[in-house]
Amino acid sequence: MQEENIPKTENFPPAISQSKIWLSAPHMGGREQSFVQEAFDSNWVAPIGPNVTGFEEDIINYANCGHAVALSSGTAAIHLALVMLDVRPGDFVICQSFTFSASANPIGYLGAIPVFVDSEPETWNLCPQALEDAVKACINGKWGERKLPKAIVYVDLYGMPARVETISEVAGRFGIPLIEDAAEALGSRFKGNKCGTFGKIGIYSFNGNKIITTSGGGALVSKSEKYVEKARVLAMQAREDAPHYEHKELGYNYRMSNICAGIGRGQMEVLDLRVQQRRAIYEKYKAALGRYPGIQFLEEPEGAFSNRWLSAVVVKPELSDGKCREDIRLALAKDNIESRPLWKPLHLQPVFEAMPYMGGTLASDLFRDGLCLPSGSNLGTDDLDRIITIVKDVLEETKL
Ligand SMILES: *Cc1c(COP(=O)(O)O)cnc(C)c1O
C-alpha cells in the first residue's frame, strides 16, 4: 500500500473541548485492588502465587475449558500453542486474514509461512470453503513444497463465534489441529459451549482494551491436560524437574505476574455483567441506527451468542447518499470520540505482503466499509447519546 493511502491518526486535543470517549477502556469491578493488596501482604510479588492459581481456576470454571495456564499475553499463548503443535521453519500455518496482527505474528516468530484465508459474511470469520481450498492448495504445491499445514488459527472476531462446526469438519477431514483465537471472545458461546474451547488449544487475551483486563495478559486453555502442562513448563524457561537449572529445550519467559492475576480475579467476578453491558450497547446502537439502510449490523447466526466486545457496523455509501465510513469516523473524531476501522486484513499488511492468500474480497470490503463504534462497558447513556447523535447527523445531512 502507498504511504499516502494510510489515513493519519487525528491530532489531539481537538478544537472542541468535549471529554474523550475511548473505543474500549478498562472497567474495574471493585475488588481488583484487594486481590492485589493480598499479593503484597503475602509477598507473592512474582510470576507465581495464589492469584495466578486462583485466576486459572476462575477461567476453568467460567469457560468449562478443562485446563488453563495464565500467561503474559494472548500473543504468548498463540506462540506456545504453535510451538506445541511442532510448527517449524518453512511449515505452513493457516490463519484467518481478517484479524489483528497478533493472530499471525507468532507464526512468523517460528519462521513458518502464514497462509491467509478470507472470511465469510455470516460471522466475518474464517470461511470454511476458502479454508478447504487453502489446505488443498498447500497439498498440491501451489506455494512451494507440497505439504499439509501444521495448524489452523481461526478467530472469533469482535466476540462473534466463528462457524466452528464446518471449520472443525474441514480441519478434521485433513487431520489439522485447530487453534481458536478467542482473544476477543471471552464470554461468547456457540450452542451453549464457551468460545475458546472448540479447538485443540484455545487462547484468551486480557489486554487493556479487551472485555476484561489484567492490564496485560493472556491464557492458554485446552481440554487436554498435556498441552496446558507443557505450556506451563515452556512459559517458565522450560526448566526441568531438578534442584539446579536443567534445560532440554528452548524456553520462554511468558508467565503472568501474581499482581496482574489479582486484577484478573477481580475482573472475573464482573465478566458476565460486562458481557451484558456490551450487548446492551450493541442493542442501543442497533435500535438507534438500524433503520438507516446504509448502516448494517452483524446479527448472531443460529446458535451463536456474542459478547459484543466491539459494536461494529458496515457503512454502505450506495445506500446512504454517498456517506461513507470515513465521514462517520472523522465526525466522531472531531468531537473527541474514538472509533476505528475494522481490522485491516493481514494479507494486505506490508509485513505479510509476500505471504500466500486464499479467498475473495470479503475481508478487504469489510476493512473498506466497516467501523467499530465506542463499546466500553463503562460508557454512560450520555456518552452513547452523544455518539448516536453525531452518527445520525452525518447520515441525515444531505450531500451538496
Ligand atoms: C488482542 C488480540 C490478540 C493478542 O492478545 P495480546 O494479549 O494483546 O497479546 C490476539 N488475537 C486477537 C484477535 C486479538 O484481538
The ligand as an SDF file (V2000), in Angstrom:
LIG
                    3D

 15 15  0  0  0  0  0  0  0  0999 V2000
   -5.7830   -8.8130   21.4380 C   0  0  0  0  0  0  0  0  0  0  0  0
   -5.6850   -9.9230   20.4470 C   0  0  0  0  0  0  0  0  0  0  0  0
   -4.6230  -10.8290   20.4480 C   0  0  0  0  0  0  0  0  0  0  0  0
   -3.3900  -10.6720   21.2810 C   0  0  0  0  0  0  0  0  0  0  0  0
   -3.5370  -10.5710   22.6100 O   0  0  0  0  0  0  0  0  0  0  0  0
   -2.4550   -9.7480   23.4810 P   0  0  0  0  0  0  0  0  0  0  0  0
   -2.8320  -10.1140   24.8660 O   0  0  0  0  0  0  0  0  0  0  0  0
   -2.6440   -8.3090   23.1730 O   0  0  0  0  0  0  0  0  0  0  0  0
   -1.1040  -10.2450   23.1060 O   0  0  0  0  0  0  0  0  0  0  0  0
   -4.6510  -11.8830   19.5560 C   0  0  0  0  0  0  0  0  0  0  0  0
   -5.6470  -12.0320   18.6930 N   0  0  0  0  0  0  0  0  0  0  0  0
   -6.6780  -11.1660   18.6260 C   0  0  0  0  0  0  0  0  0  0  0  0
   -7.7730  -11.4180   17.6460 C   0  0  0  0  0  0  0  0  0  0  0  0
   -6.7220  -10.0690   19.4860 C   0  0  0  0  0  0  0  0  0  0  0  0
   -7.7190   -9.1960   19.3960 O   0  0  0  0  0  0  0  0  0  0  0  0
  1  2  1  0
  2  3  1  0
  2 14  2  0
  3  4  1  0
  3 10  2  0
  4  5  1  0
  5  6  1  0
  6  7  2  0
  6  8  1  0
  6  9  1  0
 10 11  1  0
 11 12  2  0
 12 13  1  0
 12 14  1  0
 14 15  1  0
M  END
$$$$
